[in-house]
């Protein structure tokens, strides 16, 4: 489940714990300041580190899949970025892609509430446009309660297992 910043990935995560699959969010490894292992990976200045961070997550997910149950991954990646990170990692099944999204006004408001400046917000809007272009299956969070979106995602994960 990909989604640009502000789509609701981290907000949705606590509502997914009651379902019979593992759910993880790429933000979970980050410290409150956006760092992991002492580096502020969540900043654009660390973009050269993002491929290694993505690969770390792919390896973590491969380990989780040993439990023989579905894993719903909430991340900001495109299928191409995932494929690069997953290259050579054994034990990964095919990926079923969907996109968590919201309308642009909601995204602007959510990111402004986080203190994001206009440039970062515009970057997130551009990311959302790109994800809309490459992934057609959408789950929207605009005007919807997180538990309702979680229930819809649970049904999709159940359908995707086969």
N, C-alpha and C positions, 0 to 999 in steps of 0.2 A: 504494500500500500504506500504509494508515493504521495507526496504533497509538498507544495511550496511552503515557505514560512508563513505562519498565520492561518493555515488551513484547518488546524484543530487536532493535529496528531497527538501532541502531548496531553491535551485536554481529554481526548478520547481514551487514552490508555487505561486509566483507572476503571473505566466502565467495561473493559474487556476481560477483566480477571475472572468473571463468573462463567465464562464460556470454556468449552472443552478443547482449547488450543492454547499454545503459548503466544503471547503478544509482547513484542519488544519495540522500543523506540530508539533510534540512533542517538537521541539526546540523553539517554539514560546513563551513558558513561561519562558525560560531561559534569564537571564541577559547576557550582553556581556562577562562576566567572567565565564559563565557556571553555575551560581548559581540560585537558586530559594528559596525564603524565607530565604535568608542568607546562604544557604548551597550549596557548589559547587557540584551539583548533576551530572554534566557531567564528573566528574573524577572517575576513577576506585576505588579510595578510598571510594567513596560514594555508591558503588554497593549495600550495605545493604539497602540503601534508594530507590533504583530503583523500587522495587515492590510497594511501597507507591506512588511514582511518577506515575507509570503506572496506578494504581487504580484511582488516581486523574484525569488522562486523560480520563479514561473510563467513569467516572462520568460526566465530562464535555461533552463528546460526547453524553451520554444519554440525557443530557439537550438539546443539539443542535438538537437531533432527534425529539424533541417535535414540531419543526417547520414543521415536516412532509415532509422533502425533504432529499435526500441522503447526506451523509457526507463522504468525502474522507479523510481518516486519513493517514498521512505520518508519519511513525514511524519506529524504528529499531527492533520491537518485532517479535518473532516467534509466530505462532498460539498458542503454548502451553503457552507462557508468557501472551498473550492476554487473554486466557481462565482463567488463574489464577487471573489476574487483574479484569476480568469481573464477576467472581463468585459472585453471589448474587446481582448484579446490575440489577434492574428491567428496562424493556423497551428496551432492546437491541435486534435488529433483528439478524438473521444469518449474518455472515461475509463472504463476497466474498474476497478472498485473491489474491493478485498479488505482484510481486517483482519488484522494481526499481533496476536496476543493470547497471554496466559498466564493461569493461574489466579491468583486474588487473593492467595493465600499467597505464590506465587512473586514477584508484583509487589511485595508488601510487603517481602520479603527483599531483592530487587534494589535497591529504592529506599532502604531502610535502609542497605545497603552503600555507597550513594553519599552517605550522611550526611543524607538528607532527613528533616525533622521530620514528626511525625504529621499535621499539617495539610496539608502538601504531598502526603503519601502518600494521604490521604483524597481530595484533589482529583484525583489521578491515578486512583484507583479510580472516582471519579464519571465521569471522562473515559472510562474503559474501559467502564463501563455504557452511556454514551451511544453510543459507537461500536458496541457490540454491538446496540443498538437499531436503528441506521440502516444497518448493513452486515452482511449475512448471511454472505458468503463469508469463512471464517476459516482462517488458518494458525496453528496453535498452536506455541509454543516451549516449553511446559511438558513436561519429561521427554524432550526431543528435542535432538539435537545440531544445532548451527548448519549444518553441511554438508548434513544431511538436509533441513532446512527450505529451504535454498537450492536444492537440487535440485528439491524440490516446487514452489517458486516459479518456477524456470526453466521447468518443464513448463507451468505456468499462463500465464506470459508468452507462451510459444510458441503456446498455444491461443488466447490473447487477441488475437494479431496480426491475425487475420482480422476 
